[in-house]
Structure formats: C-alpha cells, structure tokens
Amino acid sequence: MVITSKRKFFEMWEAGVLGNRTRLWRDPEEAQRWGLREGLFNNLPSDQPEIGFREIRRPGTTGAGKWEKVPWHRVKKTAAQWKSEGREFIMDDGCPDNCRTLQGEVVRTERGLEGFLETEGKLPMRPAMAAGHMKHRSYLETRLLLEKYMDPSSRDDLDSILEMFPDHAVEFSCFSVNVGIFPRRNTLFWECRAY
C-alpha cells in the first residue's frame, strides 16, 4: 500500500490507521465544546486549551498547508475565517509542546532505519528544521534515540506502520507524558508519506 497524497494520509490518520494521534474534529462547535469542558475540568485560564487548525491541501497542490493554534473560545471565529478563505481543514487538540523530548522522521533505507531527528524539543518541527536543529542520524543513533525516548507500545506502533508502508517516511513527536487517543503512549504520529 502506498500513501500518495496528503489528503489520503488525512483520511487514514483520521480513521486511526496510522498509530496514535491527537483528537480530531471537523465540526467547530464540537471542538469548542471540548475546549470549554477541558478548560473547566482542568481549571485552565479562559484562553486554554488551544485547538490546532490544519489545512488539508487540495489535490495537485504542493507545499506545507497552513497550520495555526487558537484558544478554544476563538474556534468558531477562526473556522469562519478559514472557510471564507476557501481552506479545507481539520482541527485537533494539540499536544503538550513543553513536554516534547524527541521529534523528526524516520525511514527504512538499505542501511536500516535512519532518521532526521532532534532532541531539543523547544520548537515545533517546521521551525526546528528551519533553525537547523534537525540532524541526520545513522541506524545506530536512530535506534538508540528511539529506545531512549519512545515507549515500547509506540515503538511497536512505529514498526507496524513501517511494515505496512515500506519506503514511507514517518513523522512523529515523543513526549515525557502520555498523549493522544490511545492509552499509555508517549508518541504522536504526524505523517506517513511517500509523496
């Protein structure tokens, strides 16, 4: 099986086929209700928690889609703005950026599993790449970093994804806390691609 487009990836990601992920919504009302419940439950300030907006690119377009995090109370306003701009999007509950420990992407090559990884964890992936924090890692370095930062269940998930989708790059972030929709996982998988 080959994932040939970002749109196809989003369909599979939303269906839960590609490992642990954030909560996802298509309906701004649903996302806002979740944010209100979480804020009240966790006694968070009124501008917390944040909802991430991810643009789903149209077929035939290239480049990174727009991404933006907004406080839960601005979800409907942001959704209306994105719709007026003609953007198709999906929303998620984000992740605890301050707890990120390892991020990047891995791919199986003729030399084994190799990665383009960083362990500073201070910036989201695209800014970390732009700042030069992401570094190519050999098979041994990649394995050691995965052993150190990725919990065993997430490692099993990664191995399954790579087995189902050989020759694909898999993007992920590891955290020092459990995250996502699957229990006892410290890793979120952001993308699996051969495009």
C-alpha positions in Angstrom: 0.0 0.0 0.0 1.2 3.5 -0.8 0.0 6.8 0.6 0.2 9.0 -2.4 -1.2 12.4 -1.1 -1.7 14.4 2.0 -5.5 14.0 1.5 -5.1 10.2 1.6 -2.9 10.5 4.6 -5.6 12.6 6.4 -8.3 10.1 5.7 -6.2 7.2 7.1 -4.9 9.3 10.1 -8.5 10.3 11.0 -9.6 6.6 10.8 -6.8 5.8 13.3 -4.9 3.5 10.9 -1.6 5.3 11.4 -0.9 5.0 15.1 -1.5 7.3 18.0 -2.8 10.8 17.1 -4.4 13.8 18.7 -8.3 14.1 19.0 -9.7 15.3 15.7 -12.8 17.4 14.8 -14.4 18.6 11.6 -17.1 20.5 13.4 -16.0 23.8 15.1 -18.9 23.5 17.6 -17.7 20.1 18.7 -14.1 21.4 19.1 -15.2 24.4 21.0 -17.4 22.3 23.4 -14.4 20.1 24.1 -12.2 23.1 24.8 -14.8 24.5 27.2 -15.1 21.2 29.0 -11.3 20.7 29.3 -10.8 24.3 30.5 -13.4 23.9 33.2 -12.3 20.4 34.2 -8.6 21.4 34.4 -9.3 24.8 35.9 -7.4 26.4 33.0 -7.4 30.1 32.2 -10.0 31.2 29.6 -7.5 31.2 26.7 -6.7 27.5 27.3 -6.7 24.8 25.9 -5.7 25.5 22.4 -7.2 23.9 19.3 -5.0 23.3 16.2 -6.2 24.1 12.7 -4.6 22.1 10.0 -5.2 22.8 6.3 -5.9 19.9 4.0 -4.3 20.8 0.7 -6.3 20.4 -2.5 -5.2 17.7 -4.9 -2.4 18.9 -7.2 -1.1 21.5 -4.8 2.3 21.3 -3.1 4.0 22.8 -0.1 3.0 23.0 3.5 -0.6 23.7 4.3 -1.4 26.4 6.8 -1.3 25.5 10.5 -2.5 27.6 13.4 -3.2 27.1 17.1 -6.0 29.2 18.7 -7.6 29.4 22.1 -10.8 27.3 22.4 -13.0 30.3 22.6 -11.8 31.5 19.1 -12.5 28.3 17.3 -15.8 29.3 15.6 -14.3 32.7 14.5 -11.2 31.0 13.1 -13.2 28.4 11.4 -15.4 31.0 9.7 -12.3 32.9 8.6 -10.6 29.8 7.1 -13.9 28.8 5.3 -14.1 32.3 3.8 -10.6 31.9 2.6 -11.6 28.6 0.9 -9.5 26.5 3.1 -10.5 22.9 3.9 -9.3 21.9 7.4 -9.3 19.6 10.3 -9.0 20.6 14.0 -7.1 18.8 16.8 -6.5 19.2 20.5 -2.8 19.9 20.1 -0.1 18.4 22.2 2.0 19.4 25.3 4.8 21.2 23.4 6.7 21.9 26.7 7.0 18.1 27.3 8.4 17.2 23.8 11.6 15.1 24.0 12.3 13.8 20.5 10.8 14.7 17.1 11.5 14.2 13.5 11.1 11.5 10.9 12.4 8.0 10.2 12.6 5.9 7.0 13.9 2.4 6.3 16.8 2.5 3.8 19.2 -0.1 2.5 21.3 0.8 5.6 18.4 0.2 8.0 16.3 2.6 9.9 17.6 6.2 9.6 16.2 9.4 11.0 16.2 13.1 10.7 15.8 13.9 14.4 16.2 16.4 17.1 16.2 16.2 20.9 16.0 19.8 22.0 12.2 19.8 21.7 11.8 23.6 22.2 10.3 24.3 18.7 7.6 22.6 16.6 9.0 20.5 13.8 9.0 23.0 10.9 10.6 25.8 12.9 13.1 23.3 14.3 14.1 22.3 10.8 14.4 25.9 9.7 16.6 26.6 12.7 18.9 23.7 11.8 18.1 21.6 14.9 17.1 18.5 13.0 20.1 16.3 12.2 20.6 13.2 10.1 21.0 10.2 12.3 22.6 6.8 11.3 20.9 3.5 12.0 22.6 3.1 15.4 21.9 6.7 16.5 18.3 6.4 15.4 17.7 3.1 17.3 19.4 4.5 20.4 17.2 7.7 20.4 14.1 5.7 19.8 15.0 3.3 22.7 15.6 6.3 25.0 12.6 8.4 24.2 9.8 6.3 22.7 7.8 4.0 24.9 7.6 0.3 23.9 4.0 0.4 22.7 4.8 3.4 20.5 7.8 1.5 19.2 5.5 -1.4 18.2 3.2 1.1 16.5 6.1 2.6 14.6 7.3 -0.9 13.5 3.8 -1.7 12.3 3.5 1.5 10.3 6.8 0.9 8.6 5.9 -2.7 7.9 2.5 -1.7 6.4 4.1 1.2 4.5 7.6 0.3 3.4 9.6 3.1 1.8 7.5 5.7 3.6 8.8 8.5 5.9 7.1 8.6 9.3 6.9 11.9 11.2 6.4 11.8 15.0 7.0 13.5 18.3 7.7 11.9 21.6 6.8 13.4 25.0 7.7 12.9 28.6 4.0 12.3 29.3 1.3 10.1 27.8 -0.5 11.8 24.8 -3.1 11.1 22.2 -6.2 8.9 21.8 -4.5 5.5 22.6 -3.7 4.8 26.3 -0.2 4.6 27.6 1.5 6.1 24.6 4.1 8.9 24.7 4.3 9.4 20.9 2.1 11.1 18.3 2.5 10.2 14.7 2.0 13.3 12.5 2.5 11.9 9.0 3.3 8.8 6.9 4.2 9.6 3.3 5.6 8.5 0.1 4.7 11.7 -1.8 
